[in-house]
Amino acid sequence: MNRVRRERDLPDQVYAFLVEDEDARVCRDIPESACHEQPRAFVLQLAAQSLTKIGDALTSSRLVLAWMLSALGSPAIFISLLVPLRESLSLMPQLFVAQYVREHAVRKMFWAWGSVAQGLALALMVPAVLLLRDFALGLVVVILLALFSLARGVCSVAAKDVLGKTVSKSRRGRLNGLSASSAGAVTLAVAVLLLLVPGLAGQGLAGDARLFAGILAVAALLWLVAAAVYAGVPEVPGASEGGGNAISEALRSLSLLRTDRQFRDFVVARMLLISSAFAIPYIVVLVQRAAEGQLLSFAALLLAEGAAGLLSAPLWGRWSDTGAHRVMAAAAGISVAVMAAALGLHWLLPGALGVVPVAALLLFVAAVAHQGARVGRKTYLVDMATGANRAQYTAVSNTVIGLFLFSGAGLGIIDAAYGTASVLVFLALVGVLAVWRSLSLPSVSD
């Protein structure tokens, strides 16, 4: 009896410590039957999301996987496919997956099995990295990454729905922020390790392969452990109406963009917020050119990105619980300011962009803004939706954004025709629109 009580007391204590609120037991917008289990649900989801976000940091397509394929001789075409595949394929199929998820009253196992699939995809990359090179390695990694991303889409639909049923408003942003900060902490630790042991990856092809294989193996294990943790979330059964053919129901769900004005306005704001993500690699391009061929320390860039996630995500999460739309606007505003600063230095003091502390500061602030945009829009969507339509909202929003992400190819055309600075000018103007649209959204925190 005492052992059972201790097992129940531990989540309560962790929850009370993390929430740090006299009204920690508040239950808003969740079923009454879920109120008593809220501390356990919060802690288990926080643990599972933290594990997968740490895995995300270790297998970043923008940094780690690109570095891996480049070091092991894969053609550039495969490297260019990493980010679009990881982002778009995890978003676009969700409209069709959501219908099947909605037919089940308990949805946590969709997340758990999706996490298992992601772990297996990464585990299969390990022998590929050890045994293959060049074209063959790039092809296998891209195929496995596509499967990884599709499984990630299933998790995304289920995660927001389970969160909305088990954790109260005014707590969800905090959970998202805390899990994001854990990834920042690990990225920071990896950066420090690379700074302390700069020759860690410089051991030839065989040494590089072993290093990347180890990283992938650890990340795969994190996803498998996360699946086991998430399976224990005390989820109460929810609405399962809306059965029917997946394609017809998906098309019917798209009608939300026409009939639900608030949801449509949110999707437009989220589309504009993508400017904060698109801007980062173009800022890096300006920085690299200003360095006149001197490569900036990869560890310094990781350090800036990790510090941004660790320090800013919890603050963004707390603010999101009281005004997620204002967080979205603030993040867009900060992103615009960083782009303006980068452009100003590029035009007036181009050499300053090649100084490591200046470049690291720009990337740090840009990453802080990107974190705010992610935490704010995730919290706004969950708080805006209800148990009956949360899966639909998530799927429609992510599918539209997944398609919109391909518009990033148009930025390459602008870059080729008018230069990198012109791309940042365009993205800054989009960011201004994102501030306006985000502030015009109604509050959903109350």
N, C-alpha and C positions, 0 to 999 in steps of 0.2 A: 504493500500500500504506500509506504514512504517512498519507495523507488519510483512508482508511478507519479506521485506528487512532485518529486524532484524533477522528473522528466517534463512535467507540465510547467513547473516553475521556471525552468531555464529559459524557454522561449519568452515567457512573460518578462523576465528580468532583462533579457537582451533587447526586447521590443521597447520596454520602458526607457532603457538607457539610450537607445537610438532615437526614439521619438522625442524624449526630453520635454514632455508636455504634461501639465496637470490633468489635461483632458485626454489622456492616452487611450482611454477606452471608448472614445467617441465612435459611433457607428452611423455613417451617413451613406445612403445610396447603396447599401449592401443588404442582403436578406437578414432578418433577425436571427435566423438559425446559424448564420456565419459569424455573428458578432463575438460569441464566446471564443471562437477559434481564430480570431483575427491575429493575435500575437504569433501563434505558430505559423499561420499562413504567411505573414509578413516575413518572418525570419527564414523560412524555408525557400520562399521565392527570392529573397535577397541573396541567400547562399547560392542557389542555382544560377541566378542571373550573373552573379559575380564571377562564378567559375567560367561561364561561357564568355563573358566579356574579357576575362583574362586570356582565354583562348583566342579571342578575336585579336587582342593586342599582340599575341605571339605569332599569329598567322596573318597579319595585316597584308592585304593584297597590294596596297599602295607602297609598302616598304619591304616587308619581310619576303613575301613570295616573289615580288619583282626582283629583289636582291638575289634570291636563291636561283631563279631561272637565269638571270644574267651571269652569275658566277659559274654556273654549270653549263653555259654555252647554248642555251635555248635561243631560237630565233626571236627577233624583236616582235614579230606578229603575235606570239603567244603572250609576251609581256604586256602588250597593249590591250589584250582581251581580259586581263585579270580583273580590273576594277568594274568594267561594264557587266561582266558575267556575275560577279559577286553581288553587286547591288541590284541590277535589273531582274535577274532570274529569281531572286528572293522576294521580289515584289509583284511582278506581273501575274504569276499563276494564282495569287491569293484569292482573286475574285471567284475562281472555280472551286478552290479548296474550301473556302468559307462555307459554301452550301453544305458540303458533307460534314464539316465540323458542327454546323448549326443543328444538324439532325440528331446530335448526341447531347444529352443533358449534362453529362460530365465530360469535360474537355481537356483535363490536365494530361491525359495519356497521349494526346496528339503532340503536345510539347515534348513529353518524355521520349516517345519513339522518334520524333524528329531530331532530338538531340543525339540519340543513339546513331541515327543515320549520318549525322554530321561527323560524329566521332569516327565511325567506320570509314567514311570518305577520306578523312585526314590520315587514318591508320594505313589505308591502302597507298597513300602517297609515300610512306616511309620506304618500302622496298623499291618503289619507282626511283626515288632520289638516290638510293644506294646502288642500283643496278643500271639505270638508264642515263643517257646524256643527250644533249643537243635536241634535235627535232622530236625524237621519241619521248623524251622526258617532258618537253613542253606540251605535247599532245595529251599525254596521260594526265598531267596535272590540270590542264584546262578542262578535260572531261570530268575528272573527279570534283573539280571546283564547281562545275555546273550542277552536279548531283548534290553537292554540299549546299549550294544556294537554294535549290528547290526544297530541300528538307528544312532549310532555314525559314522559308516562306510559311510552311506549315506551323512552325513554332511561333512565328510572329502573330498569326491569326489567333492561335490558342492563348498566347501569353496575355494579350490585352483583355481578352474575355475573362480569363480566370482571375486576373488582377482586379477587374471591375466587380467580380462577384465575391471576392474574399478580403479585399483591403479597402477601407473607407476613403472617401474624398478627404483631402488634407493630409493624406499619408502616402499617396501614390507617387507624387513627385519626389518625395524624400527617398522612397525605395529606388526609383530610377537613378537619382543622383548618387546615392551611396554605392550602387552596383557599378556605375560608370567610374566613380573615383577609384574603385579597386583595380580596374584596368589601368588607370593612370599610374597607380602605385607600382604595378608590375612593370609597365613600360619604363618608368623611372628607374627601377631596379636593374632592368636589362641595360639601359643606357649607362648607368654607373658601372656595371660589370664590363661593358665594352671600353669605357674610359680607363678603367683600372687595368684591363688586359687587352690592349689595343690589337695585339696579334692573334686574338682568339680565333678569328675566322680566316686569318691569312696563312693557312697551312697547306695550300695547294688544293686541287680538286677533291682529293680523297678526304682531306680534313674538312673542307667546306661541306661535302656531302654528309659526313657524320654529324656535323653541327646542325645542319638543317633537319636531318632525320630525327635527331634528338628533340629539337623544338617541336616538330610535327607530332612525335609520339607523346610528348607531354601534353600538347594541346588536345589530342584525341582522347587521352585519359581524362582530362578535365571535362570534356563533353559527356563522357560516359558516366562519370561520377555525378555530374549535374542532373542527368536523367534520373538516376536513382533518388537523388534528393527531391527533385520536383514531384516525383510520383507520390511522395508523402504529404503533399499539400492538401489540407482538409477542405476540399471544394464541395460545395452544396450543389445539387442538381439545378440546372437553369432551364430557361425556355428552349424548346426544341421545335417550334413551329417553323413552317416555311419549307417543308419537304417538296421535292419535285426534281425535274431534270436539271442537272447542274448548269448546262449552258443556258437554258431558258431562265433559270433563276438568277444566273449571273447577269444576263442582259436586263432582267427586271431590277436587279440591284443597282445597275448603272443609272436607272431612272432617278435614283436619289439625288444625283447631281442636278436634275431639273426640278424636282419637287421639294427638296429640302434646302432652303436658302442658306441656313446657318452652316450646314455641312459643306455646301458648295463654296461659301466664302472661306471656310477653313482650308479646303483643298487648294484654292487659288493662293492663299497666304503661304501654304506649305510649298507650293511650286516655286513661288518667289524666293522663299528661304533657301532654296538649293544654291543660290548665288554664294552663300557663305562656304559651301563645300567646294564648288567649282573654283573659287578664287584661290584656294591654298596652293595647288600645283603651279598656277601662273605666277604667284608671288615667289615661289621657289625658283622658277625659271629666271625671273629678274635678278634674284640673289646670286644664282650660279653664274650668270653672265657678268655681273659686277665683280665677281671674284676672279675674273680673267683666267679661268682654267684651273685655279686652285680649288680643289674639292673641299667643301666644308665638311667638318666632321659629322659622320653619320650619327655618332653617339650624341653630339650636341643637338641635332635635330630631334632625336628620340627623347632627349632630356627635356626639351622645351614642350614637346607634345605630351609626354607623360606628366610633367608638372601641371600642365593646363587641365588635364582630366582629373588629377588628384585633388587639386586645390579648388577648382571652380564647380565641378559637378554637384557636390553636396549643397553649395550655396544656390545654384540654379534650381536644384530640386526643392529646397525649402520655399523659394520664392514662387515656384510653379504651383505650389499647393494653395497659394492665395491669389495668384493672378497669372496663369499660364500664358495668356495672350500678351501680357506686358513683358514676360520673359522672352517670348518670340520677337517682339519689337525691339527690346534692348539688345538681343543677340544680333539682329540684323543691323542695328545702328552701329554696334561695335565693329562688325565686319566691314561696314562701309568706311568707318574711320581708319581701319587698318589698310584697306585698299587705297584710300586717299594718301595715307602716310607713305606707303610703298611707292605710289606714283610720284609724290612730291620729291622723295629722295632720288628716284630714278631720273627725274627731269633736272633737278637742281644739284644734287650731290650723289651722283651714281656710284662713286667709289665707296660711300658709306654702306651701301647694301652688301658689299663684300666683306664687311667686318663681322666676325662671328657673333659677338654680343648683340649687335643691331639686328642681324638676321634672325637670331634665336628669339629675340624679344618680339619681332614681328610675327613669327610663327607661333609663339606662345599665345599672344593676344588673339590671333586668328583662330587657333584651336579652342581657346576659351569661348569665343563667339560661336563656333560650330557646336561645342558642347551645349551651350545654352539653347541653340535652335533645336537640337535633338531632344533634350529633356523637356523643353517647353511644349513642343508640338505633340510629343507622346502623351504628356499629362493632359493637355487640352482635349485630345481625342478621347481618351478614356473617360474624362469627367463629362464631356459633352454627350456621350452615348449612354444608352440604357442597356440592361441585360438582354433585351430583345433584339437590339440592332447593333450592338457593339462589334460583333464579328463582321457584319455587313459593312459598317463604317470603315473598319480597319482594312478589309479586303478591297473595297472600291478605292479608297484613298491610296493604298499602296500600289494597286494596279495602275492607276493613273500616273502616279509618280514614277513607277518603273518605266512606263512608256516615255514619260517626259525626260527621263535621264538620258535617253538617246539623243536629245537635243544638244547635249554637250559636244557632239561631233561638229555641230555648227560653229562652236567656239574655235575649233581648229581652223576652220575656213577663214574666220575673222582674223585669227592670228597670222595665217599665211599671207593674207591680203594686206593687212594694215598694221601688224605688229602686236606683240604681247601686251603693251601698254593699252592699246585700244580695247583689248578683251577686258582688262580690269576696269576701264572706264565704263564699258557696257554693263559689267556685273555690279559696279557701284550704283549705277542708275536703277538696276533691278533691285538692289538692296534697299534703296530709298523707298521704292514701291512696296517692298516687303514690310518695312516699318509702318507705313500708312495702313496697309491691309490688316496687319496684325493688331494694331491699335483699334481698328474699326470693329473687330470681333467682340461680341458680347462676353462678359465674364461668365464662366461656368463653374467657378470654384465654390459658390455658395449653394 
